[in-house]
Each structure stands twice: as C-alpha cells, then as structure tokens.
C-alpha cells in the first residue's frame, strides 16, 4: 500500500499556503533491499548491533537452513514510512501434523512496533499483510493486546499452555526465594513473612534438605524408569533416529508441530544455537524412544528470583503410550539441567500424556502465561479445536527465550 507525495504549495488571495506532506507508507515482505532499514529497526527495538551486511547474511543463512523448504526465503514483513521501518513481524517455518498428514505452516515471532507508534494501525497493517501471504500460521503470545489483535485477524485462541516447575536444589531455592517478588496470587498474607523468618534462622536450608530427601524418595517410588539408556550431547541422536521417533510418537498425537530430525537438529543444534541447549536421548536397546532439549539458564539467574537459576525444558518428545520413555526422558533432562547449574527446571506442556507424568517427577503445576493461537484459513486442514489434543512445548515459536 502506498500514499503519494502531497508536498505542494497553493496560492490564495491571502498568500501562499503550505499543505503538509503525507509520508510514503507501505507494508512489504522483506528482501535484501531492505537490509539497511531493517538493521536500523533492530537496533532501535532490541538493541541489536547488526549491520546491513549482517542482516543480508542472516537472511541467506536462514534460507539455507530452512527445515521445511531448504533454500527458500523465510518470510518477514515490515511497515515502512518514508523508508523507515516502524513495525515488524518474523516467521519460523514449520510443518503441522493434524493426525493424518503434515502441512507447511509458520510460527509468528518478533512482532514489534516502535513504542512511539503503538496503539495505531501499524501492527494491524503488518499482520494483515503477513496472513494474506501465508497459509497456516500460529503464535505463542503472552500480552493481552496482541491476543486481541490476533483474534481480530481470525486466529483461534486455544488458551494458555500450563507451566510446570521442578525444584532441583530445594535448599538453594528456599534460602533465596522472594515470595512477594514472584507475585503469586492466592497465598495467605503470613506466607511471605514465614519464608523470610525461615531464611533468617537457617530453617529454610534445613527444610530444603528435608524436601530434597522427600523428593528423591517420591521420584524413586513414582517416577523411576529402569532398563532404558540415556545419552547427552549434540550428537546424542542422529537425524534418522529422530525421524523414526517422530513417526512413532505422532501415531498417538492428534496435532503438533512436526518434530522430526531435520527440525530438531535445526532448532536446537549447535550450528544454529551454539551452546544454548543440551540435547538428551533415551534408548530402549538400540531404539530411540525419547528426546529432549534443555535450555541453559541465564548466567546471572533470573532477577525476579533473586539469583535462582531456572533451566527450560524447551523440547521433549516420546510415544505417548510409553510412560516409561517419558519418565526416563524427564529424568535425563533434570540431570542435564543440574549439570548446567540450574536450581529449577521449567516445563510448559499441553498434552495429557506429558502432563500426567510431570507430577511423578516432582513437577508442580503453575498457571500458564503463553497462549497458543492458530489461524487456518477456512479451516482447510481440520486442525483439532482443543488445546489438550496438541503437543505444544515451551520451545515452539522460540517462546523459551523468556518466561
């Protein structure tokens, strides 16, 4: 879309009147020609230091690594005003399984409008152009205004995906926890005072030690899975093994982003992510029956948690009928998180087969904050309408970058 340059002067009986020029605006799909404007926007929005050359190189690398259509451009859309980017939305190529077939789709991410131009038409305009050009699109989003905008564009809101957290080092957590800073609703007013008293007197550390022992006994009694082998590292499983695991898992899943070898290696492998993730694999004999990716906690810990370090179980996949494989994969992910220095492990999970196993490994359910939303034009792919039919994890749509 565009607007003509209306800078002009008109003569009147009283002199010359200047007509204010309207900016030239358009919403476009990004090409290399927009590298300079996009680099400026990235610096203004996220403090990114990318140069135009970096932007072009990143676009080429993303196309080469495209797990759905290798070599194809990964769509990004921008709102331009006189050549300046005011709004942006990026995508992640993916395929969706609907119980019978796999279909090309995209996750939305990086939806941003410059602060001084928010609450106007820019976000709507860039989103409208993106959905016009794409087919199935999904998003994991937290903010209520963005959810309203996506719903206005025809997205179905499946609801918030539940969070679950496992405390790996109870003593560390109890001695550092600031209950009031967490903003947990529903707690009695005396609870924060009791925690602070326990921390001052040393009872928190003692209570943590007792809790650790109790958790260990609980996991042995309810969450152990024997006879399965685990391995850790970028090469813990091959692409072919992950492909076979996905085929076995999808037979019991009504809907999910496709989690095959090409996708998992691209999304969590060191070539793209460096050392941000630790991969784990679980085998029954020679057969791969479970895989997971654990995101390394922030080096300084989360400021909301007074230095408590939280790792994220970004990805996990196993055949839903194999509870033993799921429990073993969770146990391996916990060990990997401890090795990464984490005090707790966060898992965001929608599918009942995974959610049922989490309490057996000591995970506690918390309210979800990331809403899963999907737009399938004319419902052409018969995607299931219920959240618990889907296998969604925190790593989908790169939603594990924050929590």
PEKA-V189030 format. One record per residue. RES is the residue in one small letter. PHI is phi in degrees with one decimal (999 if undefined). NEAR is the number of other C-alpha atoms within 10 Angstrom. Layout:
res/phi/near
RES/PHI/NEAR
RES/PHI/NEAR
This chain:
res/phi/near
x/999/11
x/-149.7/11
x/-135.9/11
x/-70.9/10
x/-73.8/11
x/-109.2/12
x/-61.9/11
x/-163.8/10
x/-122.0/11
x/-119.6/9
x/-89.3/9
x/-133.2/8
x/-63.0/5
x/-99.7/6
x/130.6/8
x/-93.5/10
x/-113.1/11
x/-93.4/11
x/-93.9/11
x/-62.9/11
x/-77.1/11
x/-83.6/13
x/-67.3/16
x/-81.5/16
x/-119.3/18
x/-160.8/17
x/-114.8/22
x/-137.0/17
x/-83.7/18
x/-65.6/19
x/-129.7/14
x/-61.2/14
x/-64.4/10
x/-99.7/19
x/-59.1/20
x/-67.2/19
x/-64.8/18
x/-69.4/27
x/-61.8/21
x/-61.7/18
x/-65.6/23
x/-61.9/18
x/-66.6/13
x/-72.2/15
x/-88.6/16
x/-121.3/10
x/68.4/10
x/-67.1/12
x/-104.2/12
x/-63.6/18
x/-93.3/17
x/-55.4/18
x/-63.9/13
x/-63.5/14
x/-62.4/19
x/-63.7/20
x/-65.4/14
x/-65.6/13
x/-64.8/20
x/-65.4/17
x/-65.7/15
x/-64.6/19
x/-65.8/19
x/-64.8/15
x/-93.8/21
x/-49.1/20
x/-76.7/22
x/-95.6/20
x/-139.8/14
x/-52.4/12
x/93.9/14
x/-82.5/15
x/-60.1/18
x/-89.4/23
x/-65.3/20
x/-136.8/20
x/-125.7/23
x/-136.9/31
x/-103.4/25
x/-109.0/24
x/-128.8/17
x/50.6/10
x/83.0/15
x/-100.1/17
x/-78.9/25
x/-108.1/25
x/-144.2/29
x/-153.8/28
x/-144.9/20
x/-105.2/19
x/-137.5/21
x/-123.9/24
x/-69.4/22
x/-156.5/24
x/-119.9/21
x/-108.7/21
x/-93.9/21
x/-115.3/21
x/98.2/17
x/-130.4/12
x/-157.8/10
x/-111.1/16
x/-132.7/16
x/-60.7/17
x/-155.0/21
x/-142.6/24
x/-87.4/21
x/-87.9/24
x/-153.8/19
x/63.0/15
x/-82.0/17
x/-150.4/20
x/-125.3/22
x/-53.9/15
x/-51.8/11
x/-73.1/8
x/-116.7/12
x/-75.7/13
x/63.5/11
x/-130.4/10
x/-86.0/10
x/-67.1/21
x/-59.6/23
x/-60.9/17
x/-65.7/16
x/-70.7/27
x/-67.9/22
x/-60.4/16
x/-67.9/17
x/-64.5/23
x/-70.4/17
x/-64.7/10
x/-90.8/10
x/-108.6/15
x/-95.2/16
x/-67.8/22
x/-134.4/23
x/-134.5/27
x/-152.3/25
x/-111.8/26
x/-136.7/21
x/-104.5/16
x/-66.9/11
x/-61.1/10
x/-60.6/11
x/-69.0/14
x/-62.7/20
x/-62.5/12
x/-66.8/14
x/-64.0/22
x/-62.8/15
x/-64.1/12
x/-93.5/14
x/95.9/15
x/-76.6/21
x/-92.9/17
x/-91.0/21
x/-81.2/15
x/105.2/16
x/-80.5/19
x/-78.9/22
x/-62.2/20
x/-100.3/22
x/-139.5/21
x/-133.5/21
x/-113.2/22
x/-84.8/23
x/-92.1/22
x/-131.0/18
x/-56.0/22
x/-63.1/21
x/-61.5/19
x/-67.4/21
x/-67.4/23
x/-78.5/22
x/-108.0/17
x/-63.0/21
x/-111.7/16
x/-60.7/17
x/-65.0/14
x/-66.4/12
x/-70.8/11
x/68.5/10
x/-76.0/10
x/-82.0/7
x/86.8/6
x/-82.2/11
x/-65.7/8
x/-62.6/9
x/-81.0/8
x/-61.8/12
x/-60.7/16
x/-66.0/13
x/-64.3/11
x/-64.2/18
x/-63.0/18
x/-63.4/13
x/-63.0/17
x/-68.0/18
x/-69.6/10
x/-91.2/10
x/88.7/11
x/-68.1/17
x/-63.8/24
x/-63.9/19
x/-65.1/17
x/-61.1/17
x/-63.6/19
x/-64.3/17
x/-64.2/13
x/-62.9/16
x/-61.6/17
x/-64.2/12
x/-64.7/12
x/-63.3/19
x/-61.1/13
x/-64.3/12
x/-60.2/16
x/-66.1/17
x/-65.0/12
x/-78.2/11
x/-115.5/14
x/-123.1/23
x/-83.7/15
x/-138.3/18
x/-95.2/11
x/85.8/10
x/-113.0/18
x/-101.2/18
x/-122.7/18
x/-141.7/16
x/-131.9/19
x/130.5/15
x/-59.8/19
x/-102.8/14
x/-62.8/16
x/-145.4/21
x/-86.4/15
x/-59.2/15
x/-63.3/12
x/-64.7/16
x/-65.9/24
x/-60.2/19
x/-65.8/16
x/-62.3/22
x/-62.1/22
x/-62.3/14
x/-69.3/17
x/-72.1/19
x/-66.5/24
x/-62.5/14
x/-108.8/14
x/-123.0/20
x/-76.2/18
x/-160.7/26
x/-175.7/21
x/-59.9/25
x/-66.3/23
x/-116.8/25
x/-89.5/21
x/-62.8/20
x/-61.5/19
x/-67.9/22
x/-65.8/20
x/-67.4/22
x/-69.1/15
x/-74.0/23
x/-120.2/24
x/-76.1/21
x/-65.5/17
x/-60.4/12
x/-100.5/14
x/-114.1/12
x/63.9/10
x/-104.6/13
x/-67.9/15
x/-126.2/27
x/-114.3/24
x/-91.6/26
x/-127.7/25
x/-137.0/27
x/-127.7/26
x/-125.3/19
x/-107.9/15
x/69.9/10
x/-99.6/10
x/-90.3/12
x/-74.0/25
x/-119.4/28
x/-164.6/30
x/-149.2/30
x/-152.1/25
x/-129.8/28
x/-108.8/28
x/-85.1/28
x/-60.4/23
x/-69.1/22
x/-60.9/17
x/-60.5/12
x/-93.0/10
x/77.1/17
x/-84.2/14
x/-60.2/11
x/-70.5/14
x/-110.5/16
x/53.1/16
x/89.7/17
x/-65.7/24
x/-97.4/23
x/-115.5/28
x/-87.4/29
x/-120.6/27
x/-81.1/29
x/-71.0/26
x/-143.6/26
x/-153.8/26
x/-146.9/24
x/-160.8/26
x/-63.4/22
x/-56.5/19
x/-75.9/14
x/-102.6/13
x/-61.4/17
x/-62.4/22
x/-67.7/26
x/-63.6/27
x/-64.4/24
x/-66.0/26
x/-69.0/27
x/-62.4/28
x/-61.9/18
x/-65.7/24
x/-65.7/29
x/-62.5/24
x/-62.9/15
x/-63.9/25
x/-64.4/28
x/-61.3/18
x/-62.4/11
x/-84.9/20
x/87.0/19
x/-80.6/25
x/-94.9/22
x/-150.8/23
x/-128.7/24
x/-98.4/26
x/-129.4/28
x/-108.0/30
x/-146.2/25
x/-106.5/23
x/-83.0/22
x/-59.1/15
x/-64.0/20
x/-84.9/22
x/-58.8/19
x/-68.7/11
x/-86.2/18
x/-59.9/22
x/-61.5/18
x/-68.7/19
x/-103.5/23
x/85.1/20
x/-76.2/20
x/-109.7/15
x/-77.6/17
x/-124.6/13
x/-59.3/12
x/-80.0/17
x/-126.1/17
x/-98.1/20
x/-87.7/20
x/-92.5/24
x/-131.7/22
x/-135.0/23
x/-121.1/22
x/-121.7/19
x/-51.2/15
x/59.7/8
x/50.1/10
x/-68.5/9
x/-114.5/16
x/49.7/11
x/-73.6/20
x/-58.8/15
x/-88.5/13
x/-106.5/12
x/-60.3/20
x/-74.7/19
x/-83.9/18
x/-98.2/23
x/-104.4/24
x/-116.7/23
x/-127.8/25
x/-65.3/26
x/-75.5/22
x/-61.1/20
x/60.5/25
x/56.9/18
x/-75.2/18
x/-84.9/20
x/-69.3/11
x/-139.9/7
x/-149.5/15
